[in-house]
Amino acid sequence: MRNALICATTMLALLLLWPVVFGGGAASSAAASTVTIPIPPRVYPSSLRALPKIAPATESCGATRLRAAKACQPGNEACTHAVADAFDVCEAKGMWPS
C-alpha cells in the first residue's frame, strides 16, 4: 500500500509540475487564452408581460400567485406557466415581477 501511495504521489507531482519545469513559452499561453461567448438577451414570452399587475407590497408571493392564477382564462396554459414563472421569481427576489 505504501508503494502505491508513493507511486500515485509521484505521478501527481509530475502532472502538476511538468508545465512549470518544461514550460512551453508563448505557445502554451496562447493556447490557454480565454474565449468570450456572447450571450443573447433573455426574451420573455408575451404572456408574462400580460400578467395582471396585482401585487401589493404587503401581499405574499403565494397569495399573489393564487390571485394571478384566478385571473387567467381557463385552459390558457401560457398564462398558467407565466404565473408559475413569476411566482418562482417572486420567491427568489421577494417581489412580484412587473
N, C-alpha and C positions, 0 to 999 in steps of 0.2 A: 504494500500500500504506500509505503514511503517512497519507493521508486516511481510509482505512478504520479504521486504528488509533485515530485521533483521534475518529472518529465512535463507535466501539464504547466507548471510554473515557468519552466524554460521556454516552452512553446509560446506561452502568453507574452513573456518578456520579449522574445524575438518578434512577435507580431506587432507589439506596441512600439518597440524601439527601432525597427527596420527603417521607417521613413526618416527618423532623426539621424541615424548613423549614416545611411547611404544617400539621404537627401533625394533630390530629383530636380532641384533648382526651380527654374521658372516653368518648366514643362508640367510639373506636378501641381504647382499653384494655379496655373491657368486652367487645368482640368478640374480643379476643385472650386472654381468660381461659382457664385450663386446664380440661380436662374430666377427671373421675375416672371410670374404668370399673371396676366391681367384677369381680374375677377369682375364679371359683369354685374351691374347693379341688380338687386333683387326686385322683381316685379310682382306686385301683389295682384291677385285676381280682382276683378271689378266688384265681385260680391263682398269683398272685405271692405271696400270703400263705401258700399251701400248699407253697411250695418247701421242700425239706429244708434244715434249718439245719446244714450240714456244712462250714462254712468255718473251719478253724483259722486262727489269726493268721499262722502261718508258711507257709501254702499260697498259691500264686499264684492269680490270678484264672482263668487258663486251666485249671489242674488242677481247681479248684473247679467250673468250668463243665462239664468233662467228667464229673465225678462226679455233678453235679446232673442232667445230661442222661441219664445211665445210670439215675438213679432215676426218671425219668419213664416212664410206661407207653407202650409202642409205639403210635403213631398218635395220641397225645394232643398235638395241635398247640398247645393253650393252654399246656400245661406247657412245651413246647419254646420257645415265644415268650417265656414268662415267664423262662425260664433265659437266653435271649438278652438280654432287657431287664436282668436282674440282672447279667449279665456286662458290659454297657455301663456300668452304674452302678459296678461294681467297678473297671473300667478307669479311670473318671473320678475316683472318690473314693479308690481304693486299698483298699477293704474291701467285702466281700460284704454286700449289704443284708439286714437282718433283718426 
